[in-house]
Amino acid sequence: MDTTAFAKWLAGIGFLDAPQRDRAVRELALAAAADPIAGPEPALADPAPRGEVAPAPTHTVATTTDATADEDLLSKVGRVRIASFRCPHCGKDEVHPWGKAGGKPRYRCTACRKTFNPLTGTPLVGLHRRARWPDQAQALIAGETVAHAAKRYKVAYTTAFRWRHRFLSALTLDKPAQLSGIVEADETFILESFKGKQSDLPRPARSRGGLAAKRGLSAEQIPVIVARDRAGATIDAVLPRLDAASISAVLGPVITRPAELCCDGGKAITAFARRARVTFHVLPVPGGPKPTAPELHINNVNAYHGRLKEWLWRFHRVATKNLPSYLSWRRTIEALSTASTPEAWIMGAAGLGPYQQSSQ
């Protein structure tokens, strides 16, 4: 191996995880033992006193006890982000470790000669009190209100609110790249809310969310489209209006042939399916499958609507401007399922959500 290749090999050592380091140590030890030219290994301990016989050297394989559990989370974020997105400045993969600063590992790109840390370019950059981040993640797992979250990790109400939306910011982009097989899609409606707005309201304020002025559908009801495939992958979005163009902007990139779409026959969703040339099935009764094709239904997406609205109720309405963040919050809870841990939520807040990682 020439000098340049050896230097690149050494630079990559910092990106190895614990099992890879153990394997590298084992292979180097075996190679040294099998090499007749390498000569004796240098002594790793003090030489035996004069007159005593030194014990025969033995080759051992280094082991790490619970190394994965002790691994620094920011280092893991840095490795995964570099492997997924490369240099945040130029997009090249010529990156190697460059020491530490402020308790965070730093990296340097030899292509653009710029340095960065694991949080560069993420919503978490500049967010202090890293020791409290697991508490914020636990509040997201539990679906706590801002008041309960602030009490949990002993910060001001405004700080808890700001942290919540910094953590959820990257997750709004964490959506599946493709829905496949049988896909269920349906819209639901959530009452418009100006929660938190103190002035210039277009209507009188409602007490604790209140009720709509009109029964049924109206301009006060905000349409939300949800689509799920049978593997559980989910995409959702707040629609500016309920029409084929708005639905196509959301579902067009992710629902393509040969996927089959199940819907309730609404004009907007069927118009989208025809434009996308996707096979679609209109259910005679919402959620009711045809006797000849029991697998074709929209029960899963309707059940998701129910879980979403029941979960949102604890927040006493959500401001419409923040609704995309809360949709991503619920979507991540369902995507992580039993793997929902503080570490997974911090990774998601750093742009490494469950769908983003699975697509790499």
VMD Tcl script that draws the C-alpha trace (Angstrom):
set ca {
  {0.00 0.00 0.00}
  {1.44 3.38 -0.98}
  {1.63 6.38 1.38}
  {-1.47 8.15 0.01}
  {-3.67 5.05 0.26}
  {-2.38 4.34 3.76}
  {-3.19 7.90 4.86}
  {-6.76 7.54 3.55}
  {-7.09 4.20 5.33}
  {-6.00 5.75 8.61}
  {-8.42 8.66 8.17}
  {-11.31 6.22 7.90}
  {-10.60 4.54 11.24}
  {-12.55 7.20 13.11}
  {-15.74 6.25 11.27}
  {-15.66 2.56 12.30}
  {-18.20 1.36 14.84}
  {-17.23 -0.94 17.75}
  {-17.73 -4.31 15.96}
  {-15.77 -3.05 12.93}
  {-12.90 -1.89 15.16}
  {-12.78 -5.30 16.87}
  {-12.67 -7.04 13.50}
  {-9.90 -4.73 12.27}
  {-7.80 -5.43 15.39}
  {-8.33 -9.18 14.94}
  {-7.34 -9.15 11.27}
  {-4.20 -7.07 12.01}
  {-3.19 -9.49 14.78}
  {-3.68 -12.53 12.54}
  {-1.79 -10.88 9.68}
  {1.14 -10.06 11.97}
  {1.24 -13.64 13.29}
  {1.26 -15.11 9.77}
  {3.87 -12.74 8.33}
  {7.36 -14.37 8.47}
  {9.05 -11.07 7.57}
  {7.35 -8.92 10.15}
  {9.67 -10.07 12.90}
  {8.89 -10.14 16.61}
  {6.25 -7.79 17.97}
  {7.51 -4.97 20.18}
  {7.16 -5.57 23.89}
  {4.03 -4.01 25.36}
  {5.15 -4.40 28.99}
  {8.31 -3.76 30.99}
  {11.07 -6.34 30.31}
  {11.58 -9.09 32.87}
  {14.24 -8.41 35.54}
  {17.76 -9.76 34.93}
  {18.00 -13.45 35.74}
  {14.32 -14.14 35.18}
  {12.79 -15.67 32.07}
  {10.25 -13.52 30.36}
  {6.94 -15.26 29.62}
  {6.37 -16.32 26.05}
  {4.39 -13.73 24.07}
  {0.82 -14.66 23.22}
  {-1.47 -13.20 20.59}
  {-4.78 -11.99 21.98}
  {-7.75 -10.38 20.32}
  {-8.87 -7.09 21.86}
  {-12.48 -7.02 23.03}
  {-14.69 -4.09 23.96}
  {-17.16 -4.45 26.80}
  {-20.49 -2.82 25.98}
  {-18.74 -0.41 23.59}
  {-21.90 0.26 21.61}
  {-23.78 1.38 24.72}
  {-20.96 3.71 25.72}
  {-20.60 5.19 22.24}
  {-20.97 8.94 22.14}
  {-24.27 9.83 20.47}
  {-22.88 12.87 18.65}
  {-20.11 10.76 17.13}
  {-22.73 8.31 15.88}
  {-24.78 11.18 14.43}
  {-21.65 12.48 12.69}
  {-20.75 9.11 11.17}
  {-24.26 8.41 9.90}
  {-24.72 11.93 8.51}
  {-21.39 11.78 6.67}
  {-22.22 8.35 5.27}
  {-25.67 9.56 4.18}
  {-25.13 13.18 3.14}
  {-21.32 13.56 2.95}
  {-19.88 17.06 3.45}
  {-22.67 19.53 4.34}
  {-20.82 22.29 2.48}
  {-19.90 20.75 -0.86}
  {-21.43 17.24 -0.84}
  {-18.09 15.47 -1.39}
  {-17.10 12.38 0.60}
  {-13.48 13.38 1.26}
  {-14.11 13.82 4.99}
  {-11.93 12.85 7.94}
  {-11.90 13.57 11.71}
  {-10.50 16.95 12.76}
  {-10.36 16.90 16.55}
  {-13.03 18.24 18.89}
  {-14.47 21.62 19.83}
  {-17.08 22.49 22.43}
  {-17.44 18.84 23.40}
  {-18.43 17.87 19.85}
  {-16.29 16.00 17.31}
  {-15.27 18.00 14.27}
  {-14.59 16.89 10.70}
  {-12.77 18.43 7.77}
  {-13.47 18.05 4.08}
  {-10.27 17.99 2.03}
  {-12.24 18.98 -1.09}
  {-13.59 22.32 0.15}
  {-11.23 22.58 3.17}
  {-14.11 23.50 5.49}
  {-14.71 22.04 8.94}
  {-18.02 21.09 10.55}
  {-19.52 19.15 13.45}
  {-22.27 16.49 13.53}
  {-25.00 19.13 13.96}
  {-23.93 21.52 11.20}
  {-26.87 22.22 8.93}
  {-29.42 20.62 11.29}
  {-32.17 22.27 13.39}
  {-30.19 21.32 16.52}
  {-27.22 23.54 15.71}
  {-26.68 26.09 18.48}
  {-29.15 24.39 20.83}
  {-27.64 24.32 24.31}
  {-28.07 22.03 27.34}
  {-27.38 18.79 25.49}
  {-27.72 16.86 28.75}
  {-31.45 17.71 28.68}
  {-32.04 16.51 25.11}
  {-32.97 12.94 26.20}
  {-35.65 14.47 28.45}
  {-37.04 16.42 25.49}
  {-37.01 13.24 23.42}
  {-38.83 11.38 26.20}
  {-41.49 14.11 26.26}
  {-42.03 13.55 22.52}
  {-42.30 9.79 23.03}
  {-44.91 10.30 25.75}
  {-46.79 12.95 23.73}
  {-46.65 15.44 26.59}
  {-48.02 18.96 26.47}
  {-45.59 21.88 26.57}
  {-46.43 22.54 30.24}
  {-45.69 18.93 31.26}
  {-42.52 18.87 29.16}
  {-41.24 22.09 30.75}
  {-41.85 20.59 34.19}
  {-40.11 17.34 33.19}
  {-36.75 18.91 32.36}
  {-37.08 22.08 34.46}
  {-36.99 24.77 31.78}
  {-39.22 27.73 30.97}
  {-42.46 27.15 29.07}
  {-41.16 29.16 26.10}
  {-37.94 27.10 26.06}
  {-39.89 23.84 26.02}
  {-42.05 25.12 23.14}
  {-39.00 26.23 21.16}
  {-37.20 22.91 21.77}
  {-40.26 20.94 20.68}
  {-40.40 22.64 17.30}
  {-36.62 22.50 16.81}
  {-36.79 18.73 17.36}
  {-39.77 18.35 15.01}
  {-38.40 20.61 12.27}
  {-36.29 17.95 10.52}
  {-38.99 15.30 10.98}
  {-41.40 17.26 8.77}
  {-39.14 16.20 5.88}
  {-38.93 12.58 7.03}
  {-41.39 10.85 4.69}
  {-41.21 7.61 2.70}
  {-39.82 7.98 -0.79}
  {-42.33 5.49 -2.20}
  {-45.56 3.76 -1.23}
  {-45.96 0.34 -2.81}
  {-48.47 -2.46 -3.20}
  {-51.98 -1.65 -2.05}
  {-52.11 1.98 -0.90}
  {-55.01 3.47 1.05}
  {-55.61 7.22 0.80}
  {-58.29 9.41 2.29}
  {-58.68 12.96 3.49}
  {-59.73 14.14 6.92}
  {-60.54 17.59 8.26}
  {-59.21 19.48 11.26}
  {-60.77 22.67 12.58}
  {-58.75 25.78 11.76}
  {-57.03 27.28 14.80}
  {-55.22 30.53 15.49}
  {-53.97 29.33 18.86}
  {-51.21 31.57 20.19}
  {-52.13 34.52 17.98}
  {-52.88 37.56 20.14}
  {-54.21 40.05 17.60}
  {-55.53 40.53 14.05}
  {-57.75 37.43 14.23}
  {-60.09 37.06 11.24}
  {-62.88 35.97 13.63}
  {-63.68 36.12 17.36}
  {-61.52 33.84 19.47}
  {-62.95 30.49 20.55}
  {-62.64 29.21 24.11}
  {-60.21 26.23 24.33}
  {-60.65 25.33 20.67}
  {-64.44 25.51 20.64}
  {-66.62 24.44 17.73}
  {-66.98 25.54 14.15}
  {-69.54 28.23 13.35}
  {-71.06 26.01 10.64}
  {-71.88 22.33 10.66}
  {-70.19 20.05 8.15}
  {-67.47 21.09 5.77}
  {-66.62 24.78 5.44}
  {-63.65 27.10 5.09}
  {-63.03 26.59 8.81}
  {-62.10 22.94 8.21}
  {-58.51 22.35 7.06}
  {-58.10 19.32 4.72}
  {-55.35 16.82 5.55}
  {-54.51 13.98 3.15}
  {-53.12 10.71 4.53}
  {-51.87 7.74 2.50}
  {-50.59 4.43 3.90}
  {-49.45 1.20 2.32}
  {-49.91 -2.22 3.88}
  {-46.35 -2.15 5.27}
  {-47.34 0.85 7.42}
  {-45.36 3.51 5.52}
  {-47.31 6.77 5.86}
  {-47.29 10.12 4.14}
  {-49.49 13.06 5.11}
  {-49.80 16.75 4.38}
  {-51.94 19.80 5.00}
  {-53.64 20.73 1.73}
  {-54.10 24.37 0.69}
  {-57.37 23.25 -0.89}
  {-59.08 19.95 -1.58}
  {-58.49 19.51 -5.30}
  {-56.61 17.20 -7.67}
  {-53.67 19.59 -8.09}
  {-53.00 19.79 -4.33}
  {-53.29 16.02 -3.89}
  {-51.05 15.39 -6.92}
  {-48.34 17.63 -5.44}
  {-48.27 15.43 -2.30}
  {-48.98 11.93 -3.61}
  {-47.70 12.15 -7.18}
  {-44.02 11.50 -6.36}
  {-44.74 8.59 -3.97}
  {-47.66 6.69 -5.53}
  {-46.78 5.40 -8.98}
  {-47.49 2.28 -10.98}
  {-47.73 -0.63 -10.24}
  {-49.19 0.50 -6.89}
  {-52.97 0.17 -6.51}
  {-54.91 2.93 -4.79}
  {-57.93 2.37 -2.56}
  {-60.11 5.43 -1.93}
  {-63.68 6.47 -1.13}
  {-64.40 7.91 -4.57}
  {-63.93 11.62 -3.82}
  {-63.61 13.78 -6.93}
  {-60.16 15.11 -6.05}
  {-58.55 11.74 -5.21}
  {-60.01 9.95 -8.24}
  {-58.91 12.80 -10.51}
  {-55.39 12.41 -9.14}
  {-55.44 8.64 -9.78}
  {-56.52 9.15 -13.38}
  {-53.82 11.76 -13.98}
  {-51.17 9.51 -12.44}
  {-52.53 6.50 -14.42}
  {-52.61 4.48 -11.23}
  {-55.07 1.62 -10.84}
  {-57.62 2.69 -8.23}
  {-60.51 1.03 -6.46}
  {-63.52 2.97 -5.20}
  {-65.08 1.42 -2.13}
  {-68.89 1.34 -2.18}
  {-68.96 2.26 1.52}
  {-66.00 4.07 3.16}
  {-63.97 1.35 4.82}
  {-66.25 -1.43 3.56}
  {-64.52 -3.95 1.30}
  {-66.24 -5.60 -1.62}
  {-67.22 -9.24 -0.92}
  {-65.26 -10.34 -4.00}
  {-62.11 -8.46 -2.93}
  {-61.90 -8.29 0.89}
  {-58.30 -7.08 0.76}
  {-59.37 -3.81 -0.88}
  {-60.44 -1.36 1.82}
  {-59.42 1.87 3.53}
  {-59.81 0.63 7.10}
  {-56.13 1.20 7.91}
  {-56.04 4.84 6.85}
  {-59.37 5.55 8.60}
  {-58.00 3.98 11.78}
  {-54.95 6.22 11.46}
  {-57.26 9.25 11.24}
  {-58.91 8.14 14.48}
  {-55.60 7.68 16.32}
  {-54.32 11.03 15.03}
  {-57.37 13.02 16.17}
  {-57.56 11.28 19.53}
  {-53.87 12.03 20.11}
  {-54.26 15.70 19.04}
  {-57.12 16.19 21.50}
  {-54.73 16.38 24.48}
  {-53.28 19.63 23.08}
  {-56.68 21.39 23.07}
  {-56.42 22.16 19.36}
  {-53.22 22.78 17.45}
  {-52.43 26.05 15.69}
  {-52.95 25.49 11.98}
  {-49.54 27.00 11.20}
  {-47.95 24.28 13.41}
  {-50.11 21.42 12.14}
  {-47.41 20.00 9.76}
  {-45.06 19.60 12.74}
  {-47.67 17.70 14.74}
  {-48.43 15.48 11.74}
  {-44.73 14.62 11.52}
  {-44.67 13.98 15.28}
  {-47.49 11.43 15.05}
  {-46.03 9.91 11.85}
  {-42.69 9.35 13.61}
  {-44.35 7.75 16.64}
  {-46.01 5.22 14.34}
  {-42.88 4.68 12.21}
  {-40.61 4.01 15.20}
  {-43.20 1.92 17.06}
  {-41.35 -0.29 19.58}
  {-37.98 1.23 18.55}
  {-39.02 4.62 19.95}
  {-36.08 5.62 22.17}
  {-34.60 9.01 23.10}
  {-31.59 8.22 20.92}
  {-33.82 7.53 17.90}
  {-35.65 10.86 18.38}
  {-32.41 12.82 18.72}
  {-31.17 11.15 15.53}
  {-34.42 12.15 13.86}
  {-34.07 15.74 15.04}
  {-30.62 15.76 13.42}
  {-32.12 14.78 10.05}
  {-31.82 11.01 10.47}
  {-35.44 9.99 10.94}
  {-36.71 6.44 10.39}
  {-37.69 7.00 6.75}
  {-34.56 9.00 5.93}
  {-32.31 6.25 7.30}
  {-34.23 3.44 5.56}
  {-33.91 5.21 2.20}
  {-30.10 5.42 2.38}
}
mol new
graphics top color blue
foreach p $ca { graphics top sphere $p radius 0.5 }
foreach p [lrange $ca 0 end-1] q [lrange $ca 1 end] { graphics top cylinder $p $q radius 0.2 }
display resetview
